[in-house]
Amino acid sequence: MTPAWIVYAWPTVLWQASSTPELQLVHLGTRVLNFGDSDCLCSGQTLWGAAAQERSAGVAWDWVELQEGVVAMADPLGLITNLKLLDSRGEALSNLQVAVQLHQIVHQLPWQTEVNRVLHLAA
């Protein structure tokens, strides 16, 4: 899998915040960074992306396994993206506004299902 943090190196994609529902992200990969043993639960990274305006848009984040079959974002404010979200006037949104928009996107993704699928393959 491509390392999730590579999204930092992707070219910036300008995107209207009001159009984020139209951004069709697909699962590009999930990495298990430590496979749980009796003393430790798993954690890792997941990467989602889409072709947007002839460039690739991506969002990535760390996740942790809370208990078997239950995963959560490790740091809800630690989303990595190459999207630059713009308001209706074409001005960049604040970091807080971007976080709200990205969380709405992530909430609609089946990312927990994908992470659990990868965990079961690694077992």
C-alpha positions as CSV (number, residue, x, y, z in Angstrom):
1,M,0.0,0.0,0.0
2,T,1.1,3.5,-0.7
3,P,1.9,5.2,2.6
4,A,-1.0,7.3,3.8
5,W,1.1,10.3,4.5
6,I,2.1,10.5,0.8
7,V,-1.1,12.6,0.4
8,Y,1.0,15.6,1.6
9,A,3.1,15.3,-1.6
10,W,0.2,15.1,-4.0
11,P,-0.7,18.3,-5.9
12,T,-3.3,20.5,-4.1
13,V,-6.8,20.0,-5.4
14,L,-9.1,23.0,-5.1
15,W,-12.6,22.0,-4.2
16,Q,-15.8,23.9,-3.4
17,A,-16.8,22.9,0.2
18,S,-20.5,22.9,-0.9
19,S,-19.6,20.2,-3.4
20,T,-18.0,17.7,-1.0
21,P,-21.0,15.3,-1.3
22,E,-20.0,14.9,-4.9
23,L,-16.5,13.8,-4.0
24,Q,-16.5,10.1,-4.5
25,L,-13.7,8.7,-2.4
26,V,-12.7,5.0,-2.8
27,H,-10.5,2.9,-0.5
28,L,-6.9,3.0,-1.8
29,G,-5.4,1.0,1.0
30,T,-5.1,0.3,4.7
31,R,-1.9,-0.4,6.5
32,V,-1.7,-2.3,9.8
33,L,1.3,-0.7,11.6
34,N,1.3,-3.1,14.6
35,F,-0.6,-6.3,14.6
36,G,-2.1,-6.9,18.0
37,D,-0.8,-9.5,20.4
38,S,-2.1,-10.3,23.9
39,D,-0.9,-7.0,25.2
40,C,-1.6,-4.7,22.3
41,L,-4.4,-3.9,20.0
42,C,-3.8,-3.0,16.3
43,S,-3.4,0.4,14.8
44,G,-2.6,1.7,11.4
45,Q,-3.5,4.1,8.6
46,T,-6.1,4.2,5.9
47,L,-6.1,6.1,2.6
48,W,-9.1,7.1,0.5
49,G,-9.0,9.0,-2.8
50,A,-10.8,10.1,-5.9
51,A,-10.0,11.6,-9.3
52,A,-11.1,15.2,-9.1
53,Q,-10.6,17.7,-11.9
54,E,-7.9,15.5,-13.5
55,R,-6.0,15.4,-10.2
56,S,-6.1,12.9,-7.4
57,A,-7.8,14.0,-4.2
58,G,-6.9,12.1,-1.0
59,V,-7.8,11.9,2.6
60,A,-5.8,9.7,5.1
61,W,-5.9,9.2,8.9
62,D,-4.6,6.9,11.6
63,W,-6.9,4.4,13.3
64,V,-6.8,2.3,16.4
65,E,-8.6,-0.9,17.3
66,L,-10.5,-0.3,20.6
67,Q,-11.6,-4.0,20.9
68,E,-11.9,-6.8,18.4
69,G,-14.1,-5.6,15.5
70,V,-14.3,-2.0,16.8
71,V,-12.0,0.7,15.3
72,A,-11.9,4.4,15.6
73,M,-9.9,7.4,14.3
74,A,-6.8,7.7,16.5
75,D,-6.9,11.5,16.2
76,P,-10.1,13.0,14.9
77,L,-8.2,16.2,14.1
78,G,-5.3,14.4,12.4
79,L,-6.8,14.0,9.0
80,I,-4.3,14.5,6.1
81,T,-5.5,15.8,2.8
82,N,-4.4,17.5,-0.3
83,L,-7.8,19.1,-0.7
84,K,-8.0,22.9,-0.3
85,L,-11.6,23.6,0.4
86,L,-13.1,26.8,-0.7
87,D,-16.2,28.8,0.3
88,S,-18.7,30.2,-2.2
89,R,-16.5,33.3,-2.7
90,G,-13.5,31.1,-3.6
91,E,-11.7,31.7,-0.3
92,A,-10.0,29.0,1.6
93,L,-11.9,27.6,4.6
94,S,-10.4,27.9,8.1
95,N,-8.8,24.8,9.6
96,L,-11.8,24.3,11.8
97,Q,-14.2,24.5,8.8
98,V,-12.0,22.1,6.9
99,A,-12.1,19.6,9.8
100,V,-15.9,19.8,9.9
101,Q,-16.2,19.2,6.1
102,L,-13.7,16.3,6.2
103,H,-15.4,14.6,9.1
104,Q,-18.7,14.7,7.2
105,I,-16.9,13.0,4.3
106,V,-15.2,10.4,6.5
107,H,-18.4,9.7,8.4
108,Q,-20.1,8.5,5.2
109,L,-17.3,6.2,4.1
110,P,-17.3,2.5,5.0
111,W,-13.8,2.8,6.3
112,Q,-14.3,0.8,9.4
113,T,-15.5,-2.1,7.3
114,E,-12.4,-1.9,5.2
115,V,-10.1,-1.7,8.2
116,N,-11.7,-4.8,9.7
117,R,-11.4,-6.6,6.4
118,V,-7.7,-5.9,6.3
119,L,-7.3,-7.0,10.0
120,H,-9.0,-10.3,9.3
121,L,-6.7,-10.9,6.3
122,A,-3.7,-10.2,8.5
123,A,-4.8,-12.5,11.2
